[in-house]
Every structure is written in C-alpha cells, then in structure tokens.
Amino acid sequence: MRISRLLGCLVVMGIFAALVLASDVTGKWKTQGDEGPQFTLKSEGQSVTGTMQGARGKDFPISDGKLDGDAISFSVASEWQGQPVKLLVKGKVSKDEMQLRIDNAEGSWGTDIVVKRASS
C-alpha cells in the first residue's frame, strides 16, 4: 500500500514537473530577414495552437500542436501552387529561439529553419 501511494505521488510530481518545465512559445516567431515562414503561437500547458504565415502573407492554421519540455511539434494545412499540402514541423525550443525541421507529409521535401521570438 505504501509503495502504491509513493508511486502515485511520483507520477503526479512528474506530470507537474513536465508542465512547469515546458517552454512557453506564446508569441510571434520569425526567421532572420523575414524571408521565411512566420509563426504566431499560443501555448497552454503542452498544447500549441496558432498560425503559420506563408508566402504572400496568407495565414495557415496549426493543428496537432504539442510541447514536451523543449520539444515542439505541429502540423500545418498549407498549400503550394494552389494545391493543399500538409506540413509536419518538429524542433527544439531554446528560450527565444526555435530550431525547426519542416517536411511535407509525403516526405519528398524538407528544410531546416531557425526562428526567433519577435519583440512586441
């Protein structure tokens, strides 16, 4: 009985620690020179929502957003030459910088980018 209480307590503490240590990515994120995609993100606990602004200033919704410590992942319903394209984004958050890998869902294209938190 003591072991089950101890394990239960450790699980609760682990969940609490993961939530407290999760990065806060709320805000605008831009590539240097504003040439690449820009992200407007909102994080609540381990959930991430928002938009990606692509070429021509069009906003595309983010879905399946997750934050696990310094790891971030989400998908974007985007388009290329008028055709729908699902982008998969994964990366690492480090204070005011994110190193991201963006791939299309088919795996035929991908790129690495660095985005920085924009000052308000």
Jmol script that loads the backbone (N, CA, C; Angstrom):
load data "model"
ATOM      1  N   MET A   1       0.820  -1.179   0.000  1.00  0.00           N
ATOM      2  CA  MET A   1       0.000   0.000   0.000  1.00  0.00           C
ATOM      3  C   MET A   1       0.872   1.255   0.000  1.00  0.00           C
ATOM      4  N   ARG A   2       1.929   1.245   0.775  1.00  0.00           N
ATOM      5  CA  ARG A   2       2.834   2.391   0.802  1.00  0.00           C
ATOM      6  C   ARG A   2       3.507   2.595  -0.548  1.00  0.00           C
ATOM      7  N   ILE A   3       3.858   1.505  -1.194  1.00  0.00           N
ATOM      8  CA  ILE A   3       4.522   1.587  -2.497  1.00  0.00           C
ATOM      9  C   ILE A   3       3.575   2.207  -3.523  1.00  0.00           C
ATOM     10  N   SER A   4       2.305   1.813  -3.525  1.00  0.00           N
ATOM     11  CA  SER A   4       1.357   2.366  -4.491  1.00  0.00           C
ATOM     12  C   SER A   4       1.144   3.862  -4.250  1.00  0.00           C
ATOM     13  N   ARG A   5       1.108   4.285  -2.993  1.00  0.00           N
ATOM     14  CA  ARG A   5       0.986   5.719  -2.683  1.00  0.00           C
ATOM     15  C   ARG A   5       2.226   6.469  -3.142  1.00  0.00           C
ATOM     16  N   LEU A   6       3.382   5.887  -2.903  1.00  0.00           N
ATOM     17  CA  LEU A   6       4.633   6.511  -3.316  1.00  0.00           C
ATOM     18  C   LEU A   6       4.690   6.636  -4.834  1.00  0.00           C
ATOM     19  N   LEU A   7       4.321   5.577  -5.534  1.00  0.00           N
ATOM     20  CA  LEU A   7       4.320   5.614  -6.992  1.00  0.00           C
ATOM     21  C   LEU A   7       3.316   6.643  -7.506  1.00  0.00           C
ATOM     22  N   GLY A   8       2.157   6.694  -6.904  1.00  0.00           N
ATOM     23  CA  GLY A   8       1.147   7.677  -7.296  1.00  0.00           C
ATOM     24  C   GLY A   8       1.654   9.092  -7.099  1.00  0.00           C
ATOM     25  N   CYS A   9       2.303   9.330  -5.985  1.00  0.00           N
ATOM     26  CA  CYS A   9       2.868  10.647  -5.691  1.00  0.00           C
ATOM     27  C   CYS A   9       3.959  11.013  -6.700  1.00  0.00           C
ATOM     28  N   LEU A  10       4.808  10.055  -7.032  1.00  0.00           N
ATOM     29  CA  LEU A  10       5.872  10.301  -8.005  1.00  0.00           C
ATOM     30  C   LEU A  10       5.309  10.613  -9.393  1.00  0.00           C
ATOM     31  N   VAL A  11       4.253   9.923  -9.787  1.00  0.00           N
ATOM     32  CA  VAL A  11       3.623  10.184 -11.083  1.00  0.00           C
ATOM     33  C   VAL A  11       3.057  11.596 -11.114  1.00  0.00           C
ATOM     34  N   VAL A  12       2.343  11.996 -10.067  1.00  0.00           N
ATOM     35  CA  VAL A  12       1.779  13.342 -10.002  1.00  0.00           C
ATOM     36  C   VAL A  12       2.889  14.391 -10.040  1.00  0.00           C
ATOM     37  N   MET A  13       3.962  14.162  -9.295  1.00  0.00           N
ATOM     38  CA  MET A  13       5.085  15.101  -9.292  1.00  0.00           C
ATOM     39  C   MET A  13       5.738  15.174 -10.670  1.00  0.00           C
ATOM     40  N   GLY A  14       5.840  14.050 -11.357  1.00  0.00           N
ATOM     41  CA  GLY A  14       6.425  14.031 -12.691  1.00  0.00           C
ATOM     42  C   GLY A  14       5.596  14.807 -13.691  1.00  0.00           C
ATOM     43  N   ILE A  15       4.293  14.642 -13.621  1.00  0.00           N
ATOM     44  CA  ILE A  15       3.398  15.382 -14.511  1.00  0.00           C
ATOM     45  C   ILE A  15       3.492  16.877 -14.218  1.00  0.00           C
ATOM     46  N   PHE A  16       3.482  17.233 -12.954  1.00  0.00           N
ATOM     47  CA  PHE A  16       3.600  18.638 -12.566  1.00  0.00           C
ATOM     48  C   PHE A  16       4.919  19.228 -13.044  1.00  0.00           C
ATOM     49  N   ALA A  17       6.001  18.498 -12.871  1.00  0.00           N
ATOM     50  CA  ALA A  17       7.313  18.984 -13.312  1.00  0.00           C
ATOM     51  C   ALA A  17       7.344  19.170 -14.820  1.00  0.00           C
ATOM     52  N   ALA A  18       6.753  18.259 -15.577  1.00  0.00           N
ATOM     53  CA  ALA A  18       6.729  18.378 -17.041  1.00  0.00           C
ATOM     54  C   ALA A  18       5.961  19.620 -17.465  1.00  0.00           C
ATOM     55  N   LEU A  19       4.858  19.907 -16.789  1.00  0.00           N
ATOM     56  CA  LEU A  19       4.075  21.089 -17.127  1.00  0.00           C
ATOM     57  C   LEU A  19       4.817  22.368 -16.778  1.00  0.00           C
ATOM     58  N   VAL A  20       5.473  22.384 -15.622  1.00  0.00           N
ATOM     59  CA  VAL A  20       6.198  23.566 -15.185  1.00  0.00           C
ATOM     60  C   VAL A  20       7.414  23.810 -16.073  1.00  0.00           C
ATOM     61  N   LEU A  21       8.107  22.740 -16.471  1.00  0.00           N
ATOM     62  CA  LEU A  21       9.319  22.885 -17.254  1.00  0.00           C
ATOM     63  C   LEU A  21       9.060  23.060 -18.747  1.00  0.00           C
ATOM     64  N   ALA A  22       7.825  22.867 -19.190  1.00  0.00           N
ATOM     65  CA  ALA A  22       7.514  23.044 -20.603  1.00  0.00           C
ATOM     66  C   ALA A  22       7.773  24.493 -21.001  1.00  0.00           C
ATOM     67  N   SER A  23       8.322  24.675 -22.169  1.00  0.00           N
ATOM     68  CA  SER A  23       8.604  26.005 -22.671  1.00  0.00           C
ATOM     69  C   SER A  23       7.310  26.743 -22.971  1.00  0.00           C
ATOM     70  N   ASP A  24       7.349  28.053 -22.894  1.00  0.00           N
ATOM     71  CA  ASP A  24       6.213  28.880 -23.296  1.00  0.00           C
ATOM     72  C   ASP A  24       6.564  29.476 -24.652  1.00  0.00           C
ATOM     73  N   VAL A  25       5.831  29.087 -25.677  1.00  0.00           N
ATOM     74  CA  VAL A  25       6.136  29.560 -27.027  1.00  0.00           C
ATOM     75  C   VAL A  25       5.126  30.601 -27.513  1.00  0.00           C
ATOM     76  N   THR A  26       4.292  31.100 -26.602  1.00  0.00           N
ATOM     77  CA  THR A  26       3.301  32.093 -26.983  1.00  0.00           C
ATOM     78  C   THR A  26       3.986  33.333 -27.543  1.00  0.00           C
ATOM     79  N   GLY A  27       3.530  33.762 -28.718  1.00  0.00           N
ATOM     80  CA  GLY A  27       4.074  34.968 -29.331  1.00  0.00           C
ATOM     81  C   GLY A  27       4.334  34.778 -30.814  1.00  0.00           C
ATOM     82  N   LYS A  28       4.986  35.769 -31.410  1.00  0.00           N
ATOM     83  CA  LYS A  28       5.329  35.728 -32.833  1.00  0.00           C
ATOM     84  C   LYS A  28       6.767  35.277 -32.994  1.00  0.00           C
ATOM     85  N   TRP A  29       6.996  34.431 -33.989  1.00  0.00           N
ATOM     86  CA  TRP A  29       8.317  33.878 -34.269  1.00  0.00           C
ATOM     87  C   TRP A  29       8.635  34.113 -35.740  1.00  0.00           C
ATOM     88  N   LYS A  30       9.844  34.650 -36.015  1.00  0.00           N
ATOM     89  CA  LYS A  30      10.212  34.998 -37.383  1.00  0.00           C
ATOM     90  C   LYS A  30      11.599  34.478 -37.725  1.00  0.00           C
ATOM     91  N   THR A  31      11.791  34.221 -39.015  1.00  0.00           N
ATOM     92  CA  THR A  31      13.128  33.906 -39.497  1.00  0.00           C
ATOM     93  C   THR A  31      13.890  35.210 -39.637  1.00  0.00           C
ATOM     94  N   GLN A  32      15.208  35.132 -39.661  1.00  0.00           N
ATOM     95  CA  GLN A  32      16.018  36.324 -39.805  1.00  0.00           C
ATOM     96  C   GLN A  32      15.781  36.920 -41.184  1.00  0.00           C
ATOM     97  N   GLY A  33      15.549  38.204 -41.245  1.00  0.00           N
ATOM     98  CA  GLY A  33      15.301  38.874 -42.511  1.00  0.00           C
ATOM     99  C   GLY A  33      13.855  38.736 -42.977  1.00  0.00           C
ATOM    100  N   ASP A  34      13.029  38.060 -42.201  1.00  0.00           N
ATOM    101  CA  ASP A  34      11.608  37.901 -42.511  1.00  0.00           C
ATOM    102  C   ASP A  34      11.362  37.274 -43.880  1.00  0.00           C
ATOM    103  N   GLU A  35      12.296  36.490 -44.399  1.00  0.00           N
ATOM    104  CA  GLU A  35      12.166  35.856 -45.712  1.00  0.00           C
ATOM    105  C   GLU A  35      11.361  34.564 -45.662  1.00  0.00           C
ATOM    106  N   GLY A  36      11.415  33.851 -44.562  1.00  0.00           N
ATOM    107  CA  GLY A  36      10.754  32.550 -44.455  1.00  0.00           C
ATOM    108  C   GLY A  36       9.424  32.644 -43.748  1.00  0.00           C
ATOM    109  N   PRO A  37       8.897  31.505 -43.377  1.00  0.00           N
ATOM    110  CA  PRO A  37       7.598  31.498 -42.689  1.00  0.00           C
ATOM    111  C   PRO A  37       7.676  32.180 -41.328  1.00  0.00           C
ATOM    112  N   GLN A  38       6.555  32.731 -40.917  1.00  0.00           N
ATOM    113  CA  GLN A  38       6.427  33.331 -39.599  1.00  0.00           C
ATOM    114  C   GLN A  38       5.319  32.593 -38.864  1.00  0.00           C
ATOM    115  N   PHE A  39       5.482  32.460 -37.570  1.00  0.00           N
ATOM    116  CA  PHE A  39       4.522  31.722 -36.761  1.00  0.00           C
ATOM    117  C   PHE A  39       3.959  32.623 -35.673  1.00  0.00           C
ATOM    118  N   THR A  40       2.656  32.523 -35.455  1.00  0.00           N
ATOM    119  CA  THR A  40       2.009  33.146 -34.312  1.00  0.00           C
ATOM    120  C   THR A  40       1.472  31.987 -33.485  1.00  0.00           C
ATOM    121  N   LEU A  41       2.066  31.794 -32.304  1.00  0.00           N
ATOM    122  CA  LEU A  41       1.773  30.614 -31.497  1.00  0.00           C
ATOM    123  C   LEU A  41       1.175  30.981 -30.150  1.00  0.00           C
ATOM    124  N   LYS A  42       0.399  30.054 -29.632  1.00  0.00           N
ATOM    125  CA  LYS A  42      -0.118  30.162 -28.270  1.00  0.00           C
ATOM    126  C   LYS A  42       0.033  28.799 -27.625  1.00  0.00           C
ATOM    127  N   SER A  43       0.689  28.787 -26.471  1.00  0.00           N
ATOM    128  CA  SER A  43       0.849  27.516 -25.765  1.00  0.00           C
ATOM    129  C   SER A  43       0.113  27.578 -24.433  1.00  0.00           C
ATOM    130  N   GLU A  44      -0.583  26.474 -24.157  1.00  0.00           N
ATOM    131  CA  GLU A  44      -1.249  26.295 -22.870  1.00  0.00           C
ATOM    132  C   GLU A  44      -0.885  24.908 -22.398  1.00  0.00           C
ATOM    133  N   GLY A  45      -0.026  24.837 -21.386  1.00  0.00           N
ATOM    134  CA  GLY A  45       0.466  23.540 -20.935  1.00  0.00           C
ATOM    135  C   GLY A  45       1.262  22.897 -22.050  1.00  0.00           C
ATOM    136  N   GLN A  46       0.831  21.726 -22.486  1.00  0.00           N
ATOM    137  CA  GLN A  46       1.541  21.015 -23.543  1.00  0.00           C
ATOM    138  C   GLN A  46       0.868  21.162 -24.903  1.00  0.00           C
ATOM    139  N   SER A  47      -0.138  22.023 -24.996  1.00  0.00           N
ATOM    140  CA  SER A  47      -0.863  22.219 -26.246  1.00  0.00           C
ATOM    141  C   SER A  47      -0.395  23.490 -26.944  1.00  0.00           C
ATOM    142  N   VAL A  48      -0.247  23.411 -28.266  1.00  0.00           N
ATOM    143  CA  VAL A  48       0.173  24.560 -29.071  1.00  0.00           C
ATOM    144  C   VAL A  48      -0.842  24.773 -30.187  1.00  0.00           C
ATOM    145  N   THR A  49      -1.289  26.012 -30.339  1.00  0.00           N
ATOM    146  CA  THR A  49      -2.185  26.394 -31.425  1.00  0.00           C
ATOM    147  C   THR A  49      -1.614  27.632 -32.099  1.00  0.00           C
ATOM    148  N   GLY A  50      -2.215  28.021 -33.219  1.00  0.00           N
ATOM    149  CA  GLY A  50      -1.777  29.250 -33.873  1.00  0.00           C
ATOM    150  C   GLY A  50      -1.841  29.157 -35.381  1.00  0.00           C
ATOM    151  N   THR A  51      -1.014  29.978 -36.024  1.00  0.00           N
ATOM    152  CA  THR A  51      -0.981  30.033 -37.484  1.00  0.00           C
ATOM    153  C   THR A  51       0.449  30.151 -37.984  1.00  0.00           C
ATOM    154  N   MET A  52       0.634  29.759 -39.229  1.00  0.00           N
ATOM    155  CA  MET A  52       1.887  29.982 -39.940  1.00  0.00           C
ATOM    156  C   MET A  52       1.575  30.928 -41.091  1.00  0.00           C
ATOM    157  N   GLN A  53       2.308  32.010 -41.160  1.00  0.00           N
ATOM    158  CA  GLN A  53       2.137  32.929 -42.279  1.00  0.00           C
ATOM    159  C   GLN A  53       3.121  32.537 -43.366  1.00  0.00           C
ATOM    160  N   GLY A  54       2.576  32.176 -44.508  1.00  0.00           N
ATOM    161  CA  GLY A  54       3.405  31.754 -45.622  1.00  0.00           C
ATOM    162  C   GLY A  54       3.668  32.893 -46.583  1.00  0.00           C
ATOM    163  N   ALA A  55       4.103  32.520 -47.779  1.00  0.00           N
ATOM    164  CA  ALA A  55       4.357  33.496 -48.831  1.00  0.00           C
ATOM    165  C   ALA A  55       3.077  34.269 -49.120  1.00  0.00           C
ATOM    166  N   ARG A  56       3.235  35.464 -49.527  1.00  0.00           N
ATOM    167  CA  ARG A  56       2.118  36.361 -49.842  1.00  0.00           C
ATOM    168  C   ARG A  56       1.275  36.702 -48.625  1.00  0.00           C
ATOM    169  N   GLY A  57       1.778  36.448 -47.419  1.00  0.00           N
ATOM    170  CA  GLY A  57       1.109  36.866 -46.198  1.00  0.00           C
ATOM    171  C   GLY A  57      -0.114  36.073 -45.795  1.00  0.00           C
ATOM    172  N   LYS A  58      -0.354  34.940 -46.427  1.00  0.00           N
ATOM    173  CA  LYS A  58      -1.527  34.127 -46.092  1.00  0.00           C
ATOM    174  C   LYS A  58      -1.265  33.314 -44.827  1.00  0.00           C
ATOM    175  N   ASP A  59      -2.265  33.297 -43.928  1.00  0.00           N
ATOM    176  CA  ASP A  59      -2.169  32.521 -42.683  1.00  0.00           C
ATOM    177  C   ASP A  59      -2.772  31.136 -42.866  1.00  0.00           C
ATOM    178  N   PHE A  60      -2.040  30.133 -42.365  1.00  0.00           N
ATOM    179  CA  PHE A  60      -2.486  28.745 -42.416  1.00  0.00           C
ATOM    180  C   PHE A  60      -2.580  28.226 -40.985  1.00  0.00           C
ATOM    181  N   PRO A  61      -3.653  27.496 -40.644  1.00  0.00           N
ATOM    182  CA  PRO A  61      -3.842  27.036 -39.262  1.00  0.00           C
ATOM    183  C   PRO A  61      -2.881  25.916 -38.862  1.00  0.00           C
ATOM    184  N   ILE A  62      -2.508  25.956 -37.596  1.00  0.00           N
ATOM    185  CA  ILE A  62      -1.677  24.916 -36.995  1.00  0.00           C
ATOM    186  C   ILE A  62      -2.597  23.938 -36.270  1.00  0.00           C
ATOM    187  N   SER A  63      -2.302  22.647 -36.404  1.00  0.00           N
ATOM    188  CA  SER A  63      -3.075  21.635 -35.684  1.00  0.00           C
ATOM    189  C   SER A  63      -2.122  20.627 -35.059  1.00  0.00           C
ATOM    190  N   ASP A  64      -2.634  19.806 -34.181  1.00  0.00           N
ATOM    191  CA  ASP A  64      -1.867  18.746 -33.519  1.00  0.00           C
ATOM    192  C   ASP A  64      -0.628  19.278 -32.808  1.00  0.00           C
ATOM    193  N   GLY A  65      -0.681  20.513 -32.311  1.00  0.00           N
ATOM    194  CA  GLY A  65       0.480  21.128 -31.664  1.00  0.00           C
ATOM    195  C   GLY A  65       0.753  20.559 -30.293  1.00  0.00           C
ATOM    196  N   LYS A  66       2.014  20.175 -30.064  1.00  0.00           N
ATOM    197  CA  LYS A  66       2.416  19.593 -28.783  1.00  0.00           C
ATOM    198  C   LYS A  66       3.747  20.190 -28.340  1.00  0.00           C
ATOM    199  N   LEU A  67       3.861  20.356 -27.041  1.00  0.00           N
ATOM    200  CA  LEU A  67       5.078  20.839 -26.414  1.00  0.00           C
ATOM    201  C   LEU A  67       5.435  19.851 -25.325  1.00  0.00           C
ATOM    202  N   ASP A  68       6.627  19.291 -25.389  1.00  0.00           N
ATOM    203  CA  ASP A  68       7.081  18.328 -24.389  1.00  0.00           C
ATOM    204  C   ASP A  68       8.468  18.760 -23.938  1.00  0.00           C
ATOM    205  N   GLY A  69       8.508  19.545 -22.853  1.00  0.00           N
ATOM    206  CA  GLY A  69       9.777  20.114 -22.417  1.00  0.00           C
ATOM    207  C   GLY A  69      10.245  21.116 -23.446  1.00  0.00           C
ATOM    208  N   ASP A  70      11.391  20.850 -24.090  1.00  0.00           N
ATOM    209  CA  ASP A  70      11.885  21.757 -25.127  1.00  0.00           C
ATOM    210  C   ASP A  70      11.584  21.255 -26.539  1.00  0.00           C
ATOM    211  N   ALA A  71      10.847  20.159 -26.659  1.00  0.00           N
ATOM    212  CA  ALA A  71      10.487  19.616 -27.975  1.00  0.00           C
ATOM    213  C   ALA A  71       9.116  20.140 -28.392  1.00  0.00           C
ATOM    214  N   ILE A  72       9.021  20.608 -29.633  1.00  0.00           N
ATOM    215  CA  ILE A  72       7.767  21.117 -30.170  1.00  0.00           C
ATOM    216  C   ILE A  72       7.454  20.383 -31.463  1.00  0.00           C
ATOM    217  N   SER A  73       6.174  20.154 -31.716  1.00  0.00           N
ATOM    218  CA  SER A  73       5.752  19.553 -32.980  1.00  0.00           C
ATOM    219  C   SER A  73       4.334  20.020 -33.288  1.00  0.00           C
ATOM    220  N   PHE A  74       4.059  20.183 -34.575  1.00  0.00           N
ATOM    221  CA  PHE A  74       2.723  20.534 -35.031  1.00  0.00           C
ATOM    222  C   PHE A  74       2.640  20.313 -36.529  1.00  0.00           C
ATOM    223  N   SER A  75       1.425  20.359 -37.049  1.00  0.00           N
ATOM    224  CA  SER A  75       1.239  20.259 -38.494  1.00  0.00           C
ATOM    225  C   SER A  75       0.538  21.521 -38.983  1.00  0.00           C
ATOM    226  N   VAL A  76       0.714  21.796 -40.276  1.00  0.00           N
ATOM    227  CA  VAL A  76       0.141  22.990 -40.885  1.00  0.00           C
ATOM    228  C   VAL A  76      -0.571  22.579 -42.170  1.00  0.00           C
ATOM    229  N   ALA A  77      -1.824  22.973 -42.296  1.00  0.00           N
ATOM    230  CA  ALA A  77      -2.574  22.746 -43.536  1.00  0.00           C
ATOM    231  C   ALA A  77      -2.255  23.907 -44.471  1.00  0.00           C
ATOM    232  N   SER A  78      -1.278  23.704 -45.346  1.00  0.00           N
ATOM    233  CA  SER A  78      -0.767  24.760 -46.214  1.00  0.00           C
ATOM    234  C   SER A  78      -1.173  24.490 -47.662  1.00  0.00           C
ATOM    235  N   GLU A  79      -0.577  25.223 -48.571  1.00  0.00           N
ATOM    236  CA  GLU A  79      -0.800  24.970 -49.994  1.00  0.00           C
ATOM    237  C   GLU A  79       0.437  25.345 -50.787  1.00  0.00           C
ATOM    238  N   TRP A  80       0.583  24.713 -51.924  1.00  0.00           N
ATOM    239  CA  TRP A  80       1.683  25.002 -52.843  1.00  0.00           C
ATOM    240  C   TRP A  80       1.112  25.006 -54.247  1.00  0.00           C
ATOM    241  N   GLN A  81       1.271  26.121 -54.935  1.00  0.00           N
ATOM    242  CA  GLN A  81       0.756  26.297 -56.287  1.00  0.00           C
ATOM    243  C   GLN A  81      -0.725  25.928 -56.370  1.00  0.00           C
ATOM    244  N   GLY A  82      -1.479  26.361 -55.372  1.00  0.00           N
ATOM    245  CA  GLY A  82      -2.917  26.140 -55.346  1.00  0.00           C
ATOM    246  C   GLY A  82      -3.358  24.764 -54.874  1.00  0.00           C
ATOM    247  N   GLN A  83      -2.413  23.881 -54.585  1.00  0.00           N
ATOM    248  CA  GLN A  83      -2.738  22.521 -54.130  1.00  0.00           C
ATOM    249  C   GLN A  83      -2.518  22.403 -52.624  1.00  0.00           C
ATOM    250  N   PRO A  84      -3.407  21.686 -51.920  1.00  0.00           N
ATOM    251  CA  PRO A  84      -3.219  21.516 -50.474  1.00  0.00           C
ATOM    252  C   PRO A  84      -1.985  20.680 -50.155  1.00  0.00           C
ATOM    253  N   VAL A  85      -1.250  21.116 -49.137  1.00  0.00           N
ATOM    254  CA  VAL A  85      -0.043  20.421 -48.686  1.00  0.00           C
ATOM    255  C   VAL A  85      -0.048  20.418 -47.164  1.00  0.00           C
ATOM    256  N   LYS A  86       0.149  19.249 -46.589  1.00  0.00           N
ATOM    257  CA  LYS A  86       0.279  19.152 -45.134  1.00  0.00           C
ATOM    258  C   LYS A  86       1.752  19.192 -44.777  1.00  0.00           C
ATOM    259  N   LEU A  87       2.118  20.155 -43.924  1.00  0.00           N
ATOM    260  CA  LEU A  87       3.493  20.274 -43.456  1.00  0.00           C
ATOM    261  C   LEU A  87       3.600  19.729 -42.039  1.00  0.00           C
ATOM    262  N   LEU A  88       4.672  19.015 -41.764  1.00  0.00           N
ATOM    263  CA  LEU A  88       4.965  18.480 -40.438  1.00  0.00           C
ATOM    264  C   LEU A  88       6.165  19.235 -39.887  1.00  0.00           C
ATOM    265  N   VAL A  89       6.005  19.826 -38.726  1.00  0.00           N
ATOM    266  CA  VAL A  89       7.047  20.659 -38.129  1.00  0.00           C
ATOM    267  C   VAL A  89       7.455  20.041 -36.798  1.00  0.00           C
ATOM    268  N   LYS A  90       8.762  19.871 -36.618  1.00  0.00           N
ATOM    269  CA  LYS A  90       9.316  19.357 -35.360  1.00  0.00           C
ATOM    270  C   LYS A  90      10.567  20.153 -35.043  1.00  0.00           C
ATOM    271  N   GLY A  91      10.816  20.334 -33.745  1.00  0.00           N
ATOM    272  CA  GLY A  91      12.023  21.065 -33.403  1.00  0.00           C
ATOM    273  C   GLY A  91      12.250  21.185 -31.921  1.00  0.00           C
ATOM    274  N   LYS A  92      13.208  22.058 -31.598  1.00  0.00           N
ATOM    275  CA  LYS A  92      13.619  22.300 -30.217  1.00  0.00           C
ATOM    276  C   LYS A  92      13.488  23.784 -29.905  1.00  0.00           C
ATOM    277  N   VAL A  93      12.983  24.055 -28.712  1.00  0.00           N
ATOM    278  CA  VAL A  93      12.827  25.424 -28.232  1.00  0.00           C
ATOM    279  C   VAL A  93      13.947  25.712 -27.256  1.00  0.00           C
ATOM    280  N   SER A  94      14.588  26.866 -27.416  1.00  0.00           N
ATOM    281  CA  SER A  94      15.632  27.292 -26.500  1.00  0.00           C
ATOM    282  C   SER A  94      15.444  28.784 -26.229  1.00  0.00           C
ATOM    283  N   LYS A  95      14.772  29.098 -25.150  1.00  0.00           N
ATOM    284  CA  LYS A  95      14.449  30.467 -24.764  1.00  0.00           C
ATOM    285  C   LYS A  95      13.711  31.190 -25.883  1.00  0.00           C
ATOM    286  N   ASP A  96      14.388  32.103 -26.591  1.00  0.00           N
ATOM    287  CA  ASP A  96      13.741  32.902 -27.636  1.00  0.00           C
ATOM    288  C   ASP A  96      14.128  32.452 -29.037  1.00  0.00           C
ATOM    289  N   GLU A  97      14.489  31.179 -29.180  1.00  0.00           N
ATOM    290  CA  GLU A  97      14.873  30.645 -30.485  1.00  0.00           C
ATOM    291  C   GLU A  97      14.352  29.217 -30.630  1.00  0.00           C
ATOM    292  N   MET A  98      13.911  28.891 -31.839  1.00  0.00           N
ATOM    293  CA  MET A  98      13.495  27.529 -32.141  1.00  0.00           C
ATOM    294  C   MET A  98      14.218  27.054 -33.388  1.00  0.00           C
ATOM    295  N   GLN A  99      14.783  25.861 -33.311  1.00  0.00           N
ATOM    296  CA  GLN A  99      15.371  25.206 -34.479  1.00  0.00           C
ATOM    297  C   GLN A  99      14.334  24.198 -34.961  1.00  0.00           C
ATOM    298  N   LEU A 100      13.823  24.422 -36.173  1.00  0.00           N
ATOM    299  CA  LEU A 100      12.711  23.629 -36.676  1.00  0.00           C
ATOM    300  C   LEU A 100      13.083  22.863 -37.936  1.00  0.00           C
ATOM    301  N   ARG A 101      12.487  21.708 -38.086  1.00  0.00           N
ATOM    302  CA  ARG A 101      12.562  20.901 -39.307  1.00  0.00           C
ATOM    303  C   ARG A 101      11.143  20.877 -39.873  1.00  0.00           C
ATOM    304  N   ILE A 102      10.991  21.305 -41.118  1.00  0.00           N
ATOM    305  CA  ILE A 102       9.694  21.309 -41.786  1.00  0.00           C
ATOM    306  C   ILE A 102       9.752  20.343 -42.954  1.00  0.00           C
ATOM    307  N   ASP A 103       8.843  19.362 -42.971  1.00  0.00           N
ATOM    308  CA  ASP A 103       8.749  18.381 -44.059  1.00  0.00           C
ATOM    309  C   ASP A 103       7.318  18.344 -44.561  1.00  0.00           C
ATOM    310  N   ASN A 104       7.152  18.009 -45.847  1.00  0.00           N
ATOM    311  CA  ASN A 104       5.782  17.750 -46.287  1.00  0.00           C
ATOM    312  C   ASN A 104       5.428  16.328 -45.857  1.00  0.00           C
ATOM    313  N   ALA A 105       4.135  16.042 -45.770  1.00  0.00           N
ATOM    314  CA  ALA A 105       3.675  14.757 -45.234  1.00  0.00           C
ATOM    315  C   ALA A 105       4.142  13.578 -46.075  1.00  0.00           C
ATOM    316  N   GLU A 106       4.368  13.794 -47.375  1.00  0.00           N
ATOM    317  CA  GLU A 106       4.817  12.713 -48.255  1.00  0.00           C
ATOM    318  C   GLU A 106       6.309  12.425 -48.110  1.00  0.00           C
ATOM    319  N   GLY A 107       7.040  13.356 -47.499  1.00  0.00           N
ATOM    320  CA  GLY A 107       8.477  13.162 -47.301  1.00  0.00           C
ATOM    321  C   GLY A 107       9.335  13.504 -48.500  1.00  0.00           C
ATOM    322  N   SER A 108       8.752  14.146 -49.511  1.00  0.00           N
ATOM    323  CA  SER A 108       9.523  14.474 -50.714  1.00  0.00           C
ATOM    324  C   SER A 108      10.222  15.822 -50.630  1.00  0.00           C
ATOM    325  N   TRP A 109       9.954  16.593 -49.586  1.00  0.00           N
ATOM    326  CA  TRP A 109      10.572  17.909 -49.422  1.00  0.00           C
ATOM    327  C   TRP A 109      10.753  18.186 -47.948  1.00  0.00           C
ATOM    328  N   GLY A 110      11.814  18.906 -47.615  1.00  0.00           N
ATOM    329  CA  GLY A 110      12.043  19.306 -46.235  1.00  0.00           C
ATOM    330  C   GLY A 110      13.106  20.375 -46.141  1.00  0.00           C
ATOM    331  N   THR A 111      13.088  21.097 -45.055  1.00  0.00           N
ATOM    332  CA  THR A 111      14.076  22.145 -44.833  1.00  0.00           C
ATOM    333  C   THR A 111      14.240  22.387 -43.333  1.00  0.00           C
ATOM    334  N   ASP A 112      15.367  22.912 -42.959  1.00  0.00           N
ATOM    335  CA  ASP A 112      15.639  23.310 -41.580  1.00  0.00           C
ATOM    336  C   ASP A 112      15.627  24.828 -41.516  1.00  0.00           C
ATOM    337  N   ILE A 113      14.981  25.377 -40.484  1.00  0.00           N
ATOM    338  CA  ILE A 113      14.978  26.825 -40.290  1.00  0.00           C
ATOM    339  C   ILE A 113      15.187  27.133 -38.817  1.00  0.00           C
ATOM    340  N   VAL A 114      15.598  28.368 -38.566  1.00  0.00           N
ATOM    341  CA  VAL A 114      15.704  28.885 -37.206  1.00  0.00           C
ATOM    342  C   VAL A 114      14.779  30.096 -37.133  1.00  0.00           C
ATOM    343  N   VAL A 115      13.905  30.105 -36.145  1.00  0.00           N
ATOM    344  CA  VAL A 115      13.038  31.253 -35.917  1.00  0.00           C
ATOM    345  C   VAL A 115      13.322  31.828 -34.539  1.00  0.00           C
ATOM    346  N   LYS A 116      13.160  33.130 -34.441  1.00  0.00           N
ATOM    347  CA  LYS A 116      13.386  33.816 -33.161  1.00  0.00           C
ATOM    348  C   LYS A 116      12.130  34.558 -32.758  1.00  0.00           C
ATOM    349  N   ARG A 117      11.931  34.625 -31.453  1.00  0.00           N
ATOM    350  CA  ARG A 117      10.778  35.339 -30.918  1.00  0.00           C
ATOM    351  C   ARG A 117      10.892  36.801 -31.313  1.00  0.00           C
ATOM    352  N   ALA A 118       9.834  37.342 -31.906  1.00  0.00           N
ATOM    353  CA  ALA A 118       9.822  38.743 -32.314  1.00  0.00           C
ATOM    354  C   ALA A 118       9.497  39.614 -31.108  1.00  0.00           C
ATOM    355  N   SER A 119      10.144  40.752 -31.039  1.00  0.00           N
ATOM    356  CA  SER A 119       9.828  41.670 -29.944  1.00  0.00           C
ATOM    357  C   SER A 119       8.483  42.319 -30.241  1.00  0.00           C
ATOM    358  N   SER A 120       7.722  42.564 -29.210  1.00  0.00           N
ATOM    359  CA  SER A 120       6.357  43.081 -29.377  1.00  0.00           C
ATOM    360  C   SER A 120       6.316  44.443 -29.973  1.00  0.00           C
TER     361      SER A 120
END
end "model"
wireframe off; spacefill off
backbone 0.3
color backbone group
